[in-house]
């Protein structure tokens, strides 16, 4: 994969995060959270915003 590939940060209804190559449609159930950039920047963003790894339905 090229180092200049850009990604979208995506989130699902359970509040779980992932990245998806920019220009492609995220899988069903996933939506962009508004952050895009190189892979490392996207992963750093996820580290900042995803503070509780439990699915939303498992949080009490």
PyMOL CGO cylinders between C-alpha atoms (Angstrom):
from pymol import cmd
from pymol.cgo import CYLINDER

trace = [
    CYLINDER, 0.00, 0.00, 0.00, 1.27, 3.46, -0.82, 0.3, 1, 1, 1, 1, 1, 1,
    CYLINDER, 1.27, 3.46, -0.82, 2.43, 5.70, 2.02, 0.3, 1, 1, 1, 1, 1, 1,
    CYLINDER, 2.43, 5.70, 2.02, 0.29, 8.52, 0.64, 0.3, 1, 1, 1, 1, 1, 1,
    CYLINDER, 0.29, 8.52, 0.64, -2.94, 6.53, 1.04, 0.3, 1, 1, 1, 1, 1, 1,
    CYLINDER, -2.94, 6.53, 1.04, -5.50, 8.50, 3.01, 0.3, 1, 1, 1, 1, 1, 1,
    CYLINDER, -5.50, 8.50, 3.01, -8.07, 7.01, 5.35, 0.3, 1, 1, 1, 1, 1, 1,
    CYLINDER, -8.07, 7.01, 5.35, -11.36, 7.86, 6.99, 0.3, 1, 1, 1, 1, 1, 1,
    CYLINDER, -11.36, 7.86, 6.99, -11.95, 7.20, 10.66, 0.3, 1, 1, 1, 1, 1, 1,
    CYLINDER, -11.95, 7.20, 10.66, -15.25, 5.36, 10.89, 0.3, 1, 1, 1, 1, 1, 1,
    CYLINDER, -15.25, 5.36, 10.89, -17.44, 4.54, 13.88, 0.3, 1, 1, 1, 1, 1, 1,
    CYLINDER, -17.44, 4.54, 13.88, -20.34, 2.12, 14.31, 0.3, 1, 1, 1, 1, 1, 1,
    CYLINDER, -20.34, 2.12, 14.31, -23.50, 2.30, 16.42, 0.3, 1, 1, 1, 1, 1, 1,
    CYLINDER, -23.50, 2.30, 16.42, -21.68, 0.56, 19.28, 0.3, 1, 1, 1, 1, 1, 1,
    CYLINDER, -21.68, 0.56, 19.28, -19.10, 3.36, 19.42, 0.3, 1, 1, 1, 1, 1, 1,
    CYLINDER, -19.10, 3.36, 19.42, -16.29, 1.20, 18.04, 0.3, 1, 1, 1, 1, 1, 1,
    CYLINDER, -16.29, 1.20, 18.04, -13.73, 2.84, 15.74, 0.3, 1, 1, 1, 1, 1, 1,
    CYLINDER, -13.73, 2.84, 15.74, -11.77, 1.69, 12.70, 0.3, 1, 1, 1, 1, 1, 1,
    CYLINDER, -11.77, 1.69, 12.70, -10.18, 3.12, 9.57, 0.3, 1, 1, 1, 1, 1, 1,
    CYLINDER, -10.18, 3.12, 9.57, -11.28, 2.74, 5.97, 0.3, 1, 1, 1, 1, 1, 1,
    CYLINDER, -11.28, 2.74, 5.97, -9.50, 3.75, 2.78, 0.3, 1, 1, 1, 1, 1, 1,
    CYLINDER, -9.50, 3.75, 2.78, -10.69, 7.16, 1.59, 0.3, 1, 1, 1, 1, 1, 1,
    CYLINDER, -10.69, 7.16, 1.59, -12.73, 6.99, -1.60, 0.3, 1, 1, 1, 1, 1, 1,
    CYLINDER, -12.73, 6.99, -1.60, -14.34, 3.68, -0.69, 0.3, 1, 1, 1, 1, 1, 1,
    CYLINDER, -14.34, 3.68, -0.69, -17.75, 3.29, 0.87, 0.3, 1, 1, 1, 1, 1, 1,
    CYLINDER, -17.75, 3.29, 0.87, -17.50, 2.12, 4.51, 0.3, 1, 1, 1, 1, 1, 1,
    CYLINDER, -17.50, 2.12, 4.51, -19.22, -1.20, 5.27, 0.3, 1, 1, 1, 1, 1, 1,
    CYLINDER, -19.22, -1.20, 5.27, -22.86, -1.21, 6.34, 0.3, 1, 1, 1, 1, 1, 1,
    CYLINDER, -22.86, -1.21, 6.34, -23.22, -0.04, 9.92, 0.3, 1, 1, 1, 1, 1, 1,
    CYLINDER, -23.22, -0.04, 9.92, -20.11, 2.19, 9.83, 0.3, 1, 1, 1, 1, 1, 1,
    CYLINDER, -20.11, 2.19, 9.83, -20.08, 5.96, 9.29, 0.3, 1, 1, 1, 1, 1, 1,
    CYLINDER, -20.08, 5.96, 9.29, -17.27, 8.50, 8.98, 0.3, 1, 1, 1, 1, 1, 1,
    CYLINDER, -17.27, 8.50, 8.98, -16.57, 10.42, 12.20, 0.3, 1, 1, 1, 1, 1, 1,
    CYLINDER, -16.57, 10.42, 12.20, -15.20, 13.41, 10.26, 0.3, 1, 1, 1, 1, 1, 1,
    CYLINDER, -15.20, 13.41, 10.26, -11.46, 12.75, 10.58, 0.3, 1, 1, 1, 1, 1, 1,
    CYLINDER, -11.46, 12.75, 10.58, -9.37, 11.86, 7.52, 0.3, 1, 1, 1, 1, 1, 1,
    CYLINDER, -9.37, 11.86, 7.52, -5.64, 11.62, 6.91, 0.3, 1, 1, 1, 1, 1, 1,
    CYLINDER, -5.64, 11.62, 6.91, -2.68, 9.28, 6.70, 0.3, 1, 1, 1, 1, 1, 1,
    CYLINDER, -2.68, 9.28, 6.70, -2.96, 5.94, 8.53, 0.3, 1, 1, 1, 1, 1, 1,
    CYLINDER, -2.96, 5.94, 8.53, -0.81, 6.98, 11.51, 0.3, 1, 1, 1, 1, 1, 1,
    CYLINDER, -0.81, 6.98, 11.51, -2.77, 10.20, 12.04, 0.3, 1, 1, 1, 1, 1, 1,
    CYLINDER, -2.77, 10.20, 12.04, -6.07, 8.32, 11.91, 0.3, 1, 1, 1, 1, 1, 1,
    CYLINDER, -6.07, 8.32, 11.91, -4.87, 5.75, 14.42, 0.3, 1, 1, 1, 1, 1, 1,
    CYLINDER, -4.87, 5.75, 14.42, -3.63, 8.54, 16.72, 0.3, 1, 1, 1, 1, 1, 1,
    CYLINDER, -3.63, 8.54, 16.72, -7.06, 10.20, 16.48, 0.3, 1, 1, 1, 1, 1, 1,
    CYLINDER, -7.06, 10.20, 16.48, -8.73, 6.92, 17.43, 0.3, 1, 1, 1, 1, 1, 1,
    CYLINDER, -8.73, 6.92, 17.43, -6.40, 6.60, 20.43, 0.3, 1, 1, 1, 1, 1, 1,
    CYLINDER, -6.40, 6.60, 20.43, -7.54, 10.05, 21.58, 0.3, 1, 1, 1, 1, 1, 1,
    CYLINDER, -7.54, 10.05, 21.58, -11.29, 9.62, 21.13, 0.3, 1, 1, 1, 1, 1, 1,
    CYLINDER, -11.29, 9.62, 21.13, -11.92, 5.93, 21.84, 0.3, 1, 1, 1, 1, 1, 1,
    CYLINDER, -11.92, 5.93, 21.84, -11.34, 5.90, 25.57, 0.3, 1, 1, 1, 1, 1, 1,
    CYLINDER, -11.34, 5.90, 25.57, -13.73, 3.06, 26.48, 0.3, 1, 1, 1, 1, 1, 1,
    CYLINDER, -13.73, 3.06, 26.48, -13.15, -0.03, 24.35, 0.3, 1, 1, 1, 1, 1, 1,
    CYLINDER, -13.15, -0.03, 24.35, -16.37, -1.72, 25.49, 0.3, 1, 1, 1, 1, 1, 1,
    CYLINDER, -16.37, -1.72, 25.49, -19.25, -1.73, 22.99, 0.3, 1, 1, 1, 1, 1, 1,
    CYLINDER, -19.25, -1.73, 22.99, -21.85, 0.90, 23.90, 0.3, 1, 1, 1, 1, 1, 1,
    CYLINDER, -21.85, 0.90, 23.90, -24.37, -1.87, 24.70, 0.3, 1, 1, 1, 1, 1, 1,
    CYLINDER, -24.37, -1.87, 24.70, -22.01, -3.34, 27.33, 0.3, 1, 1, 1, 1, 1, 1,
    CYLINDER, -22.01, -3.34, 27.33, -21.53, -0.07, 29.21, 0.3, 1, 1, 1, 1, 1, 1,
    CYLINDER, -21.53, -0.07, 29.21, -23.64, 0.28, 32.28, 0.3, 1, 1, 1, 1, 1, 1,
]
cmd.load_cgo(trace, "trace")
